[in-house]
Amino acid sequence: MLDRRYHVRSRIAHGGMATVYLATDTRLDREVALKVMHADLARDADFVARFIGEAKSVAKLSHPNIVGVYDQGADGQYLYLVMEYVPGRTLRELLRERGWLPWQEALAIMDPVLAGLAAAHQAGIVHRDMKPENVLLTDDGRVKVVDFGLARATAAVGNTRAGQIIGSVNYIAPEQVTGSATDARTDVYSAGVLLFEMLTGRQPFTGETPLALAYAHVNSDVPVVSSVVGGIPPSVDQLVRAATSRDPNQRPANAGVFQRVARSLRGVSAPVEEATGAWAVRAAAGASPYGGAHPYAGDAGAYDPGVLTAAGDNGSHTMVVGPTYAGTPGGGGEPFLQRWLFSARLGYVLAAVVALVALGGGGWYLTSGRYTSVPAVSKLTASQATSMLREAGFKVKTGQPVINDNVKKGEVISTSPSGKALPGATITLTLSLGPKMINVPQIPATDTVDQAMAALRAAGLKVAPTPKKVGVQSDPQLGAFAGTEPAAGVSWPENKPVYVDQVAGLGLPDLHGQNIQTIQGWASQHNINLQVTQQDDSAAAGTILSQSPGPNSVIQPGQTVTVTVSNGPPSSPIPDTQNMSCQQAQQTLQQAGFTNVNVQQGWFNNDQSWGTNPQGGQSVPASTPITLQCGWGGI
């Protein structure tokens, strides 16, 4: 229970700055996402300021495509943020499953992402960390932008701190690397890289180090999308190229402008913004996108090649998004059949339809038709995955295994490619080495519980948040460190908690089968009260039959322990069998309950009982062996 209000139920995600939990707001009875800063970062004033800044930044926003913030506070060392809980998955998980997306689907996902960013930009907030992990996709089709942990108000955005790069290096804008001023166009760049990855299934740059990767954004242009995958319209190529321009002045001015251009490519209506620096659709009457005048330039209707113009501080540039024909012919009285059926116009229309069908079919084949689905083989063994993939017509090879806390050793973490691939393609399996194993360190017995927990964390192990209360056999020092579970020297997974034992009292041993006199001495030594009850039993007299509390219970000096002690088996008198026949004497003993009767034949060959050993009249347990003496006297 955090801050006596939020009941933590399970962990959702773990990042470098904080951990996100699913929790219940017990005051309002609703599910929330609880973002808790790591305790070791809570001591860093810059991280704390950034964490609180996220709450203040996002709290200003109310938009269906932005995860809402409900509350922010601190409970001891735990600094937390309460957010709207959005069930579903991230865009990163979708890309891992699908590999890449057709351009229409990619633009459809980008639309709500840009809508959320546009709302932030309109409120004067720059996100500064756009990436697939920060885009949530719900089961009912909603898209939400999350994690404004690096967000800053536009008025406060300036140069990056010297020597520090803010943002994820795979999506970082050049100005974030060089320390130049950042603004809404910084988010446009990151969103452009995000769109590139959705269309191609990979990121634009690779590097051996994060610094090399960051400076690739400064020194190299993002590749043209169509140079990586086929079936991409030139207009989409130009859109990604403009959004990822290294010069901020050549990008759309903000996410709202980016969204309107992307919508126009999908055929979704969007209002034309006339402000300086905005992207707008303009008509180019009489112009042909293929050069020269349009064949019908003299007609009263105007041909609109659909040219997008971006007017910036350093001039303008255009991109063709697809020709259309608009308007009606002048002159009025030409019959419909004469104008269309019996003219060259019908040929142009039919040719255009055939071209569109061919382009559509070719585009479908290039983007989807020639590909086949890659079976999902995650968490299968290598042999199982290989068999399934080969049955689907793929070749299989195994890549370098990696450590993974959530997948067992030898099982498949992922495939490359995933989602879809060409028939007969080689699928690379990434296998798990299992979680990282760490030897539990030897901790001095004189350490405190807090020191022991710190030593375990320093070794890289996960530590249970509360010590385990245990009892010890010697005189207890309440609260003292009493060891670890597992013990020192054991190789243990880094993601599995290690328990620190803390003395809570005396550990009660197993008393069953021990002699009462021995335990009375032990109880006296440790100031334990013994309450003894007795009962007949086959066990020897003085043997402890049961105890309460049970073995390993933790008890305190002065506490009472109840034990049940055996009186031994019940006794019965041995019948007097003298002068009976041997057979009659044996029956008499058995009827009296003595079943363990041995007949001892004497010197004389007769059937007369001379007596028993033990002698008749003595009281002994029924299980006592009785020797019946026959033929010892008389003739």
C-alpha positions as CSV (number, residue, x, y, z in Angstrom):
1,M,0.0,0.0,0.0
2,L,1.6,3.3,-1.1
3,D,0.8,6.5,0.7
4,R,-2.1,4.6,2.4
5,R,-4.1,5.0,-0.8
6,Y,-2.7,3.0,-3.7
7,H,-2.7,-0.8,-3.5
8,V,0.1,-2.2,-5.7
9,R,-0.9,-5.4,-7.5
10,S,1.7,-6.3,-10.1
11,R,4.6,-4.9,-12.1
12,I,3.9,-3.7,-15.6
13,A,7.3,-2.4,-16.8
14,H,10.8,-1.6,-15.6
15,G,12.9,1.2,-17.0
16,G,16.1,3.1,-16.3
17,M,14.4,5.8,-14.3
18,A,11.3,4.2,-12.8
19,T,9.2,1.1,-12.5
20,V,5.5,1.1,-13.5
21,Y,3.0,-1.0,-11.5
22,L,-0.7,-1.8,-11.9
23,A,-2.4,-0.5,-8.8
24,T,-5.9,0.2,-7.4
25,D,-6.8,3.7,-6.1
26,T,-8.6,2.6,-3.0
27,R,-10.2,6.0,-2.5
28,L,-11.8,6.1,-6.0
29,D,-11.9,2.4,-6.6
30,R,-10.3,2.5,-10.0
31,E,-7.2,0.9,-11.7
32,V,-4.3,3.1,-12.2
33,A,-0.7,2.9,-13.5
34,L,1.7,3.8,-10.7
35,K,5.1,5.0,-11.8
36,V,7.7,4.8,-8.9
37,M,11.1,6.4,-9.3
38,H,14.0,4.1,-8.4
39,A,15.1,4.8,-4.8
40,D,18.7,5.4,-5.7
41,L,17.7,8.1,-8.2
42,A,15.5,9.8,-5.7
43,R,18.7,11.3,-4.2
44,D,19.6,13.0,-7.5
45,A,18.0,16.5,-7.5
46,D,18.0,16.6,-11.3
47,F,16.1,13.4,-11.7
48,V,13.6,14.4,-9.0
49,A,13.0,17.7,-10.8
50,R,12.6,16.0,-14.1
51,F,10.2,13.4,-12.5
52,I,8.0,16.1,-10.9
53,G,8.3,18.1,-14.2
54,E,6.7,15.2,-16.0
55,A,3.7,15.3,-13.7
56,K,3.3,19.1,-14.1
57,S,3.7,19.0,-17.8
58,V,1.3,16.2,-18.6
59,A,-1.2,17.4,-16.0
60,K,-1.8,20.4,-18.2
61,L,-2.9,18.2,-21.1
62,S,-6.3,16.6,-21.6
63,H,-6.4,14.8,-24.9
64,P,-7.7,11.3,-25.8
65,N,-4.3,10.4,-27.3
66,I,-2.2,11.3,-24.3
67,V,-2.1,9.2,-21.1
68,G,-3.6,11.3,-18.3
69,V,-1.8,12.1,-15.0
70,Y,-4.0,11.9,-11.9
71,D,-1.7,12.5,-9.0
72,Q,1.9,12.9,-7.9
73,G,3.4,12.5,-4.4
74,A,6.0,10.9,-2.2
75,D,5.9,8.2,0.4
76,G,9.1,8.1,2.3
77,Q,11.9,7.3,-0.2
78,Y,9.3,6.5,-2.9
79,L,8.5,9.3,-5.3
80,Y,5.6,8.3,-7.5
81,L,3.3,9.4,-10.3
82,V,-0.3,8.2,-10.7
83,M,-1.4,7.8,-14.4
84,E,-4.3,6.5,-16.4
85,Y,-4.0,2.7,-16.8
86,V,-4.1,1.8,-20.5
87,P,-4.4,-2.0,-21.0
88,G,-2.9,-3.3,-24.3
89,R,0.7,-3.3,-25.7
90,T,3.3,-0.9,-27.0
91,L,4.1,-0.1,-30.6
92,R,7.4,-1.8,-30.0
93,E,5.7,-5.1,-29.3
94,L,3.6,-4.7,-32.5
95,L,6.7,-4.2,-34.5
96,R,8.4,-7.2,-33.0
97,E,5.4,-9.3,-34.0
98,R,4.8,-7.8,-37.4
99,G,8.3,-6.6,-38.4
100,W,7.0,-3.8,-40.6
101,L,3.7,-2.3,-41.6
102,P,2.1,-1.3,-44.9
103,W,2.3,2.4,-45.5
104,Q,-1.5,3.0,-45.1
105,E,-1.5,1.2,-41.7
106,A,1.6,3.0,-40.6
107,L,0.1,6.4,-41.4
108,A,-3.2,5.4,-39.7
109,I,-1.2,4.7,-36.5
110,M,0.8,7.9,-36.9
111,D,-2.4,10.0,-37.0
112,P,-3.4,9.7,-33.3
113,V,0.3,9.8,-32.3
114,L,0.7,13.2,-34.0
115,A,-2.6,14.3,-32.7
116,G,-1.4,13.7,-29.1
117,L,2.0,15.5,-29.9
118,A,0.1,18.3,-31.5
119,A,-1.9,18.9,-28.3
120,A,1.3,19.0,-26.3
121,H,2.9,21.4,-28.8
122,Q,-0.2,23.6,-28.7
123,A,0.2,23.7,-24.9
124,G,3.9,24.7,-25.2
125,I,5.3,21.3,-24.3
126,V,8.0,19.3,-26.2
127,H,8.1,15.5,-25.5
128,R,11.8,15.0,-26.5
129,D,11.7,11.2,-26.2
130,M,9.4,9.8,-28.9
131,K,9.9,6.1,-29.6
132,P,7.8,2.9,-30.1
133,E,8.0,2.1,-26.4
134,N,6.2,5.4,-25.6
135,V,3.2,4.6,-27.9
136,L,0.5,2.5,-26.3
137,L,-2.0,0.5,-28.5
138,T,-5.2,-0.6,-26.7
139,D,-7.2,-3.7,-27.5
140,D,-10.1,-1.5,-28.8
141,G,-8.0,0.4,-31.3
142,R,-7.0,3.5,-29.3
143,V,-3.5,5.0,-29.5
144,K,-2.0,7.0,-26.7
145,V,1.4,8.8,-26.2
146,V,3.0,8.2,-22.8
147,D,6.1,9.0,-20.7
148,F,6.7,12.8,-20.8
149,G,9.7,12.1,-18.5
150,L,12.0,14.3,-20.7
151,A,9.3,16.8,-21.6
152,R,10.0,20.5,-21.1
153,A,8.0,23.6,-21.6
154,T,8.8,25.4,-24.8
155,A,9.7,28.5,-22.9
156,A,12.2,26.5,-20.8
157,V,13.7,24.5,-23.7
158,G,17.2,25.6,-24.5
159,N,20.6,24.0,-24.9
160,T,21.2,20.5,-23.6
161,R,23.4,20.3,-20.5
162,A,27.1,20.0,-21.5
163,G,28.3,16.5,-21.9
164,Q,24.8,15.0,-21.6
165,I,22.5,13.7,-24.4
166,I,18.8,13.8,-23.5
167,G,16.6,11.3,-25.4
168,S,16.8,7.8,-26.9
169,V,19.8,7.7,-29.4
170,N,17.9,5.7,-32.0
171,Y,15.3,8.5,-32.4
172,I,17.2,11.6,-31.3
173,A,17.1,14.8,-33.3
174,P,20.5,16.3,-34.4
175,E,20.0,19.4,-32.3
176,Q,19.6,17.2,-29.2
177,V,23.1,15.8,-29.9
178,T,24.8,19.1,-30.7
179,G,23.3,20.9,-27.8
180,S,21.3,23.4,-30.0
181,A,17.9,24.7,-29.1
182,T,15.1,22.2,-29.2
183,D,11.4,22.9,-30.0
184,A,8.4,21.2,-31.5
185,R,10.4,20.3,-34.6
186,T,12.5,18.0,-32.4
187,D,9.5,15.8,-31.8
188,V,8.7,16.0,-35.6
189,Y,12.2,14.5,-36.3
190,S,11.7,11.7,-33.8
191,A,8.2,11.0,-35.1
192,G,9.7,10.8,-38.7
193,V,12.2,8.2,-37.6
194,L,9.4,6.3,-35.9
195,L,7.4,6.3,-39.2
196,F,10.6,5.2,-41.0
197,E,10.9,2.2,-38.7
198,M,7.2,1.3,-39.1
199,L,7.6,1.3,-42.9
200,T,10.9,-0.6,-43.1
201,G,11.0,-2.7,-39.9
202,R,14.4,-1.3,-38.9
203,Q,15.9,1.9,-37.6
204,P,17.7,4.2,-40.0
205,F,21.2,4.1,-38.3
206,T,23.3,1.6,-36.5
207,G,26.5,2.2,-34.5
208,E,28.9,0.3,-32.2
209,T,28.3,2.8,-29.4
210,P,25.4,5.0,-28.4
211,L,27.6,8.0,-29.1
212,A,28.4,6.9,-32.6
213,L,24.7,6.2,-33.2
214,A,23.8,9.7,-31.9
215,Y,26.3,11.4,-34.2
216,A,25.0,9.5,-37.2
217,H,21.8,11.5,-36.9
218,V,24.0,14.7,-37.0
219,N,26.1,13.7,-40.0
220,S,23.9,11.5,-42.2
221,D,20.5,11.8,-43.8
222,V,17.9,9.2,-43.0
223,P,17.8,6.8,-46.0
224,V,14.9,7.0,-48.4
225,V,12.2,4.5,-47.4
226,S,11.8,3.1,-50.9
227,S,15.5,2.3,-51.0
228,V,14.9,-0.2,-48.2
229,V,11.4,-1.7,-49.0
230,G,9.3,-1.7,-52.1
231,G,5.8,-0.5,-52.7
232,I,6.2,3.0,-51.1
233,P,4.6,5.9,-52.9
234,P,6.9,8.8,-53.7
235,S,4.8,11.1,-51.6
236,V,5.4,9.0,-48.5
237,D,9.1,9.0,-49.3
238,Q,9.0,12.8,-49.4
239,L,7.0,13.0,-46.2
240,V,9.5,10.9,-44.2
241,R,12.4,12.8,-45.8
242,A,11.0,16.2,-44.9
243,A,10.2,15.2,-41.3
244,T,13.7,13.8,-40.8
245,S,15.6,16.6,-42.4
246,R,18.7,17.5,-40.4
247,D,17.8,21.2,-40.8
248,P,14.9,21.9,-38.5
249,N,13.8,24.7,-40.9
250,Q,13.1,22.1,-43.5
251,R,10.7,20.1,-41.3
252,P,7.0,20.6,-40.6
253,A,6.8,23.3,-38.0
254,N,5.0,21.1,-35.4
255,A,3.1,17.8,-35.1
256,G,-0.1,19.4,-36.1
257,V,1.3,20.3,-39.5
258,F,2.9,16.9,-39.8
259,Q,-0.5,15.3,-39.1
260,R,-2.3,17.3,-41.8
261,V,0.2,16.4,-44.5
262,A,0.0,12.7,-43.5
263,R,-3.8,12.8,-43.6
264,S,-3.8,14.3,-47.1
265,L,-1.7,11.3,-48.3
266,R,-4.3,9.0,-46.9
267,G,-7.2,10.9,-48.5
268,V,-8.4,12.1,-45.1
269,S,-9.7,15.7,-45.2
270,A,-7.8,18.2,-43.0
271,P,-8.2,22.0,-42.7
272,V,-5.6,24.1,-44.7
273,E,-3.4,26.1,-42.4
274,E,-2.4,29.4,-44.0
275,A,0.1,30.5,-41.3
276,T,3.7,31.1,-42.2
277,G,5.7,27.8,-42.2
278,A,2.5,25.6,-42.5
279,W,2.0,22.9,-45.1
280,A,-0.9,23.5,-47.4
281,V,-2.4,22.1,-50.6
282,R,-2.3,24.4,-53.6
283,A,-3.7,24.0,-57.0
284,A,-1.3,24.3,-60.0
285,A,-3.7,24.9,-62.8
286,G,-2.5,23.8,-66.2
287,A,0.6,22.1,-64.7
288,S,1.5,18.4,-65.2
289,P,3.5,16.4,-62.7
290,Y,5.1,14.7,-65.7
291,G,6.3,18.0,-67.3
292,G,4.7,20.3,-69.9
293,A,1.1,21.4,-70.0
294,H,-1.8,19.1,-69.1
295,P,-3.8,17.8,-72.1
296,Y,-6.9,19.5,-70.9
297,A,-5.3,22.7,-69.8
298,G,-7.6,24.7,-72.0
299,D,-10.7,23.2,-70.5
300,A,-12.7,25.3,-68.0
301,G,-11.9,22.6,-65.3
302,A,-8.5,23.0,-63.6
303,Y,-6.1,20.1,-63.2
304,D,-4.8,19.9,-59.6
305,P,-1.6,17.8,-59.4
306,G,-2.0,17.8,-55.6
307,V,1.3,19.6,-54.7
308,L,2.2,20.2,-51.1
309,T,4.1,23.3,-50.4
310,A,6.1,24.0,-47.2
311,A,6.9,27.7,-46.8
312,G,9.8,28.1,-44.4
313,D,12.3,30.8,-43.4
314,N,14.6,29.7,-46.2
315,G,12.2,29.5,-49.1
316,S,9.8,26.6,-49.9
317,H,9.9,23.1,-51.3
318,T,7.2,20.9,-52.8
319,M,6.2,17.3,-53.0
320,V,3.7,15.6,-55.4
321,V,1.1,13.6,-53.6
322,G,-0.9,12.3,-56.5
323,P,-2.9,14.0,-59.4
324,T,-6.6,14.7,-59.3
325,Y,-9.0,16.3,-61.8
326,A,-11.4,18.9,-60.6
327,G,-14.0,21.3,-62.0
328,T,-16.6,21.1,-64.8
329,P,-16.2,21.9,-68.5
330,G,-17.3,25.3,-69.7
331,G,-19.6,25.9,-72.6
332,G,-22.5,23.9,-71.3
333,G,-24.4,22.0,-74.0
334,E,-22.2,19.1,-74.9
335,P,-24.1,15.8,-74.3
336,F,-22.6,13.4,-71.8
337,L,-22.2,10.5,-74.3
338,Q,-20.6,12.8,-76.9
339,R,-18.1,14.2,-74.3
340,W,-17.1,10.9,-72.8
341,L,-18.3,7.8,-74.7
342,F,-17.4,9.0,-78.2
343,S,-14.2,10.9,-77.3
344,A,-10.6,10.2,-76.3
345,R,-11.5,11.0,-72.7
346,L,-12.9,7.5,-72.2
347,G,-9.6,6.0,-73.3
348,Y,-7.7,8.1,-70.8
349,V,-10.1,7.1,-68.0
350,L,-9.8,3.4,-68.9
351,A,-6.1,3.6,-69.1
352,A,-6.0,5.3,-65.7
353,V,-8.2,2.6,-64.2
354,V,-6.0,-0.2,-65.6
355,A,-2.9,1.6,-64.3
356,L,-4.4,2.0,-60.9
357,V,-5.4,-1.7,-60.7
358,A,-1.9,-2.7,-61.9
359,L,-0.3,-0.4,-59.4
360,G,-2.6,-1.6,-56.6
361,G,-1.9,-5.3,-57.4
362,G,1.8,-4.7,-57.8
363,G,1.9,-2.7,-54.6
364,W,0.0,-5.4,-52.8
365,Y,2.4,-8.0,-54.1
366,L,5.5,-6.0,-53.2
367,T,4.2,-5.1,-49.7
368,S,2.2,-8.2,-48.7
369,G,1.4,-10.7,-51.4
370,R,4.8,-12.3,-51.8
371,Y,5.3,-12.6,-48.1
372,T,4.2,-15.4,-45.8
373,S,3.6,-15.4,-42.1
374,V,6.5,-16.4,-39.8
375,P,5.1,-18.8,-37.1
376,A,5.3,-17.5,-33.5
377,V,7.9,-19.6,-31.7
378,S,8.8,-17.6,-28.7
379,K,9.3,-19.6,-25.5
380,L,9.6,-22.8,-27.5
381,T,12.8,-24.9,-27.4
382,A,15.3,-24.5,-30.2
383,S,14.4,-27.9,-31.6
384,Q,10.6,-27.2,-31.4
385,A,11.0,-23.8,-33.1
386,T,13.3,-25.2,-35.8
387,S,10.8,-28.0,-36.6
388,M,7.9,-25.6,-36.8
389,L,9.7,-23.0,-39.0
390,R,11.0,-25.7,-41.4
391,E,7.5,-27.1,-41.8
392,A,6.4,-23.6,-42.7
393,G,9.1,-23.6,-45.5
394,F,11.8,-21.5,-43.9
395,K,15.5,-22.1,-43.3
396,V,16.6,-21.7,-39.7
397,K,19.9,-20.7,-38.1
398,T,20.7,-19.8,-34.5
399,G,22.1,-16.5,-33.5
400,Q,24.1,-15.4,-30.5
401,P,22.2,-16.4,-27.3
402,V,21.5,-13.6,-24.8
403,I,20.7,-13.3,-21.2
404,N,16.9,-12.9,-20.6
405,D,15.2,-12.7,-17.2
406,N,11.8,-13.8,-18.5
407,V,12.6,-16.7,-20.9
408,K,14.0,-20.0,-19.7
409,K,17.5,-21.1,-20.8
410,G,17.4,-22.7,-24.2
411,E,14.0,-21.3,-25.2
412,V,13.5,-18.8,-28.1
413,I,13.3,-15.1,-27.2
414,S,12.6,-13.8,-30.7
415,T,13.0,-14.4,-34.5
416,S,14.5,-12.2,-37.1
417,P,12.6,-11.5,-39.3
418,S,9.3,-11.8,-37.4
419,G,5.8,-11.3,-38.6
420,K,6.2,-11.9,-42.3
421,A,9.1,-12.9,-44.6
422,L,9.7,-14.2,-48.1
423,P,9.1,-17.9,-48.6
424,G,12.3,-19.9,-48.0
425,A,13.9,-17.0,-46.2
426,T,16.4,-17.8,-43.4
427,I,15.0,-17.1,-39.9
428,T,17.5,-16.4,-37.2
429,L,16.6,-17.6,-33.7
430,T,17.7,-15.7,-30.7
431,L,17.9,-18.1,-27.7
432,S,17.9,-17.3,-24.1
433,L,20.7,-18.0,-21.7
434,G,18.2,-17.6,-18.9
435,P,18.6,-15.0,-16.3
436,K,22.0,-13.8,-15.2
437,M,23.3,-16.0,-12.3
438,I,25.1,-14.4,-9.4
439,N,26.8,-16.0,-6.4
440,V,25.1,-15.0,-3.1
441,P,27.9,-13.2,-1.2
442,Q,29.2,-14.2,2.2
443,I,27.9,-11.5,4.7
444,P,29.5,-11.1,8.1
445,A,27.3,-12.3,10.9
446,T,28.0,-9.0,12.7
447,D,26.3,-6.9,9.9
448,T,22.9,-5.4,10.5
449,V,20.0,-6.3,8.3
450,D,20.2,-3.1,6.4
451,Q,23.9,-3.7,5.7
452,A,23.2,-7.2,4.5
453,M,20.5,-6.0,2.1
454,A,22.8,-3.3,0.7
455,A,25.6,-5.9,0.2
456,L,23.2,-8.1,-1.8
457,R,22.1,-5.2,-4.0
458,A,25.7,-4.2,-4.6
459,A,26.3,-7.8,-5.8
460,G,23.6,-7.2,-8.4
461,L,20.9,-9.4,-6.7
462,K,17.3,-8.6,-6.3
463,V,16.4,-8.3,-2.6
464,A,13.0,-9.0,-1.0
465,P,11.7,-5.7,0.3
466,T,11.1,-6.9,3.9
467,P,13.3,-9.3,5.9
468,K,12.1,-12.8,6.8
469,K,11.4,-13.3,10.5
470,V,13.1,-16.4,11.8
471,G,13.9,-18.1,15.1
472,V,17.4,-19.2,16.2
473,Q,18.5,-22.0,18.5
474,S,20.7,-19.9,20.7
475,D,19.7,-17.0,22.8
476,P,18.0,-14.6,20.4
477,Q,19.2,-11.0,19.7
478,L,15.9,-9.6,18.4
479,G,16.3,-7.8,15.1
480,A,19.8,-9.2,14.4
481,F,20.9,-10.4,10.9
482,A,20.5,-14.2,10.8
483,G,21.7,-15.2,7.3
484,T,20.2,-15.3,3.8
485,E,17.9,-17.5,1.8
486,P,19.5,-19.0,-0.3
487,A,22.7,-19.3,1.7
488,A,26.0,-17.7,0.7
489,G,27.8,-19.3,-2.2
490,V,24.6,-20.4,-4.0
491,S,24.4,-19.3,-7.7
492,W,21.1,-17.4,-7.9
493,P,19.1,-15.7,-10.8
494,E,19.5,-11.9,-10.6
495,N,15.8,-11.3,-11.1
496,K,14.7,-13.7,-8.3
497,P,14.5,-12.2,-4.8
498,V,16.9,-13.1,-2.1
499,Y,15.5,-13.0,1.5
500,V,17.5,-11.6,4.4
501,D,16.7,-13.5,7.7
502,Q,16.1,-11.4,10.8
503,V,16.0,-12.8,14.3
504,A,12.5,-12.6,15.7
505,G,12.8,-15.0,18.7
506,L,13.8,-18.6,19.6
507,G,13.3,-21.3,17.0
508,L,11.3,-24.2,18.6
509,P,13.0,-27.5,17.7
510,D,11.2,-30.7,16.8
511,L,10.5,-32.3,20.3
512,H,8.7,-35.4,19.0
513,G,10.4,-38.6,20.2
514,Q,12.7,-36.9,22.7
515,N,12.7,-37.6,26.4
516,I,10.8,-35.2,28.6
517,Q,13.7,-34.9,31.1
518,T,16.0,-33.7,28.4
519,I,13.5,-31.1,27.1
520,Q,12.8,-29.9,30.6
521,G,16.5,-29.0,30.9
522,W,16.4,-27.2,27.6
523,A,13.2,-25.3,28.5
524,S,14.7,-24.2,31.8
525,Q,17.9,-22.9,30.1
526,H,15.9,-20.8,27.7
527,N,13.2,-19.6,30.1
528,I,10.4,-21.6,28.3
529,N,7.4,-22.9,30.3
530,L,6.5,-26.5,29.6
531,Q,2.9,-27.7,30.1
532,V,2.9,-31.5,30.2
533,T,0.0,-33.8,29.6
534,Q,0.3,-37.6,29.7
535,Q,-1.4,-40.5,28.0
536,D,-0.9,-44.2,27.6
537,D,1.0,-45.2,24.4
538,S,3.1,-47.9,23.0
539,A,6.1,-45.6,23.2
540,A,8.4,-45.8,26.1
541,A,7.4,-43.9,29.2
542,G,8.6,-40.3,29.2
543,T,8.7,-40.0,25.4
544,I,7.2,-36.8,23.9
545,L,4.4,-37.6,21.5
546,S,3.4,-34.2,20.3
547,Q,4.0,-30.4,20.8
548,S,2.2,-27.1,20.4
549,P,3.4,-24.8,18.8
550,G,4.9,-27.0,16.1
551,P,8.5,-27.4,15.1
552,N,10.4,-24.3,13.8
553,S,7.8,-21.9,15.3
554,V,9.3,-18.6,16.6
555,I,8.7,-18.2,20.3
556,Q,9.7,-15.7,23.0
557,P,11.2,-16.2,26.5
558,G,8.5,-16.8,29.0
559,Q,6.1,-18.4,26.4
560,T,4.4,-21.7,27.2
561,V,5.0,-24.8,25.1
562,T,2.5,-27.7,25.5
563,V,3.8,-31.3,25.2
564,T,2.1,-34.7,25.4
565,V,4.2,-37.4,27.1
566,S,3.8,-41.2,27.0
567,N,3.0,-43.1,30.2
568,G,4.1,-46.3,28.4
569,P,1.7,-49.0,27.4
570,P,-1.1,-50.1,29.9
571,S,-0.3,-53.0,32.3
572,S,-2.3,-56.2,33.2
573,P,-1.7,-59.0,35.8
574,I,-0.3,-62.3,34.5
575,P,-2.7,-65.2,35.3
576,D,-1.5,-68.0,37.6
577,T,-1.2,-71.1,35.4
578,Q,0.4,-73.6,37.9
579,N,-1.1,-77.1,37.7
580,M,-3.0,-76.3,34.5
581,S,-2.4,-78.3,31.4
582,C,0.0,-76.6,29.1
583,Q,-2.7,-76.1,26.5
584,Q,-5.1,-74.7,29.0
585,A,-2.4,-72.4,30.4
586,Q,-1.6,-71.0,27.0
587,Q,-5.3,-70.3,26.2
588,T,-5.6,-68.5,29.6
589,L,-2.7,-66.2,28.9
590,Q,-4.0,-65.3,25.5
591,Q,-7.5,-64.6,26.8
592,A,-5.9,-62.2,29.3
593,G,-4.4,-60.2,26.4
594,F,-0.9,-61.7,26.3
595,T,-0.3,-62.7,22.7
596,N,3.5,-63.1,22.8
597,V,3.6,-66.5,24.7
598,N,6.5,-68.9,24.2
599,V,6.2,-72.5,25.5
600,Q,9.4,-73.9,27.2
601,Q,9.3,-77.8,27.5
602,G,10.9,-79.2,30.6
603,W,12.7,-82.5,31.3
604,F,9.6,-84.5,31.8
605,N,7.4,-85.5,29.0
606,N,4.0,-84.4,30.3
607,D,1.5,-81.6,29.7
608,Q,1.5,-79.9,33.1
609,S,2.2,-76.2,33.5
610,W,4.8,-75.4,36.1
611,G,4.3,-71.6,35.9
612,T,5.4,-68.5,33.9
613,N,8.2,-66.1,33.6
614,P,7.5,-63.4,34.7
615,Q,5.6,-65.0,37.4
616,G,1.8,-65.0,37.6
617,G,0.3,-62.1,39.5
618,Q,2.8,-59.5,38.2
619,S,1.3,-56.6,36.2
620,V,3.1,-56.0,32.9
621,P,2.2,-54.5,29.5
622,A,0.2,-56.8,27.2
623,S,3.1,-56.8,24.7
624,T,5.6,-58.3,27.2
625,P,6.9,-61.7,26.1
626,I,5.6,-64.5,28.5
627,T,7.5,-67.8,28.8
628,L,5.2,-70.7,29.7
629,Q,7.1,-73.5,31.5
630,C,5.7,-77.1,30.8
631,G,6.9,-80.6,31.9
632,W,9.0,-79.5,34.8
633,G,7.6,-81.6,37.6
634,G,5.5,-84.7,38.3
635,I,5.3,-87.8,36.2
